[in-house]
């Protein structure tokens, strides 16, 4: 399991989410796609927590 370092700045968090969404569309390796997808889910979960 990979641990994602979540930025404290919400703007940086949103930029990281956007970058991962882009990267997932361009990944050619299933392994990389799975890693990026898990990181994206963790970051989105944190963003939702901050919004509430």
LUMVOFI-751572 format. One record per residue: residue number from 1; x, z, y of N, C-alpha, C in turn. Coordinates in Angstrom, 1 decimal. Atoms other than C-alpha are relative to their C-alpha. Layout:
<sites>
<NUM,<X,Z,Y>,<X,Z,Y>,<X,Z,Y>>
...
</sites>
This chain:
<sites>
<1,<0.8,0.0,-1.2>,<0.0,0.0,0.0>,<0.9,0.0,1.2>>
<2,<-0.7,0.1,-1.2>,<1.2,-0.9,3.4>,<-0.6,0.8,1.1>>
<3,<0.6,-0.8,-1.0>,<0.8,1.5,6.3>,<0.1,-0.8,1.4>>
<4,<0.0,0.7,-1.2>,<-0.2,-0.1,9.6>,<0.2,1.0,1.2>>
<5,<-0.2,-0.8,-1.1>,<1.1,1.3,12.8>,<-0.9,-0.4,1.1>>
<6,<1.0,0.3,-0.9>,<-1.8,1.4,15.2>,<0.4,0.3,1.4>>
<7,<-0.4,-0.3,-1.4>,<-1.0,1.0,18.9>,<-0.9,1.0,0.7>>
<8,<0.8,-1.0,-0.7>,<-2.2,3.8,21.2>,<-0.8,-0.7,1.1>>
<9,<0.6,0.8,-1.1>,<-3.1,1.2,23.9>,<-1.1,-0.9,-0.6>>
<10,<1.1,0.8,0.5>,<-6.5,-0.4,23.2>,<0.2,-1.5,0.2>>
<11,<-0.3,1.4,-0.3>,<-5.5,-3.6,24.9>,<1.0,-0.6,-1.0>>
<12,<-1.0,0.4,1.0>,<-2.5,-3.9,22.6>,<-0.7,-0.2,-1.4>>
<13,<0.8,0.1,1.3>,<-4.8,-3.2,19.6>,<-0.8,-1.2,-0.1>>
<14,<0.8,1.2,0.0>,<-7.1,-6.0,20.6>,<0.9,-1.2,-0.1>>
<15,<-0.9,1.1,0.1>,<-4.2,-8.4,21.0>,<0.6,-0.1,-1.4>>
<16,<-0.6,0.0,1.4>,<-2.8,-7.4,17.6>,<-1.1,-0.5,-1.0>>
<17,<1.1,0.5,0.9>,<-6.3,-8.1,16.0>,<-0.1,-1.5,0.2>>
<18,<0.1,1.4,-0.3>,<-6.4,-11.5,17.7>,<1.1,-0.8,-0.7>>
<19,<-1.2,0.6,0.6>,<-2.9,-12.3,16.4>,<-0.2,-0.1,-1.5>>
<20,<0.2,0.0,1.4>,<-3.8,-11.3,12.9>,<-1.1,-1.0,-0.5>>
<21,<1.1,0.9,0.3>,<-7.0,-13.3,12.9>,<0.6,-1.5,0.0>>
<22,<-0.7,1.3,0.0>,<-4.9,-16.4,13.9>,<0.9,-0.2,-1.2>>
<23,<-0.9,0.1,1.0>,<-2.3,-15.7,11.4>,<-0.6,-0.2,-1.4>>
<24,<0.7,0.1,1.3>,<-4.7,-15.3,8.5>,<-0.5,-1.5,-0.2>>
<25,<0.5,1.4,0.1>,<-6.1,-18.8,9.3>,<1.1,-1.0,-0.4>>
<26,<-1.1,0.9,0.2>,<-2.6,-20.3,9.0>,<0.9,0.5,-1.2>>
<27,<-0.8,-0.4,1.2>,<-1.2,-18.3,6.0>,<-0.1,-0.9,-1.1>>
<28,<0.0,0.9,1.2>,<-0.2,-20.4,3.1>,<0.2,0.8,-1.3>>
<29,<-0.2,-0.9,1.1>,<0.7,-17.5,0.8>,<-1.2,0.9,-0.2>>
<30,<1.1,-1.0,0.2>,<-2.1,-15.5,-0.8>,<0.4,1.4,0.2>>
<31,<-0.5,-1.3,-0.2>,<0.1,-12.5,-0.8>,<0.0,0.4,1.5>>
<32,<-0.1,-0.3,-1.5>,<0.7,-12.7,3.0>,<-1.4,0.1,0.5>>
<33,<1.4,-0.1,-0.4>,<-3.0,-13.4,3.5>,<-0.7,1.4,-0.3>>
<34,<0.6,-1.2,0.4>,<-4.0,-10.3,1.6>,<0.6,1.2,0.8>>
<35,<-0.6,-1.1,-0.8>,<-1.5,-8.1,3.5>,<-0.6,-0.1,1.4>>
<36,<0.6,0.2,-1.4>,<-2.7,-9.5,6.9>,<-1.4,0.4,0.0>>
<37,<1.4,-0.3,0.0>,<-6.3,-9.1,5.9>,<-0.2,1.5,0.0>>
<38,<0.1,-1.5,0.1>,<-5.8,-5.4,5.0>,<0.4,0.6,1.3>>
<39,<-0.4,-0.5,-1.3>,<-4.0,-4.8,8.3>,<-1.1,-0.2,1.0>>
<40,<1.0,0.3,-0.9>,<-6.7,-6.5,10.2>,<-1.2,0.9,-0.2>>
<41,<1.1,-0.9,0.3>,<-9.4,-4.4,8.5>,<0.3,1.4,0.6>>
<42,<-0.4,-1.3,-0.5>,<-7.5,-1.2,9.4>,<0.0,0.1,1.5>>
<43,<0.0,0.1,-1.4>,<-7.1,-2.3,13.0>,<-1.4,0.0,0.6>>
<44,<1.4,0.2,-0.5>,<-10.7,-3.3,13.4>,<-0.8,1.4,-0.2>>
<45,<0.6,-1.3,0.2>,<-11.8,0.1,11.9>,<0.4,1.0,1.1>>
<46,<-0.4,-0.9,-1.1>,<-9.7,1.9,14.5>,<-0.6,-0.4,1.3>>
<47,<0.6,0.5,-1.2>,<-11.1,-0.3,17.3>,<-1.4,0.5,0.1>>
<48,<1.3,-0.5,0.1>,<-14.6,0.6,16.2>,<-0.1,1.5,0.3>>
<49,<0.0,-1.5,-0.2>,<-13.8,4.3,16.1>,<0.2,0.3,1.5>>
<50,<-0.2,-0.3,-1.4>,<-12.5,4.1,19.7>,<-1.1,-0.4,0.9>>
<51,<1.1,0.4,-0.8>,<-15.5,2.3,21.0>,<-1.2,1.0,-0.1>>
<52,<1.1,-0.9,0.2>,<-17.9,4.9,19.6>,<0.2,1.3,0.8>>
</sites>
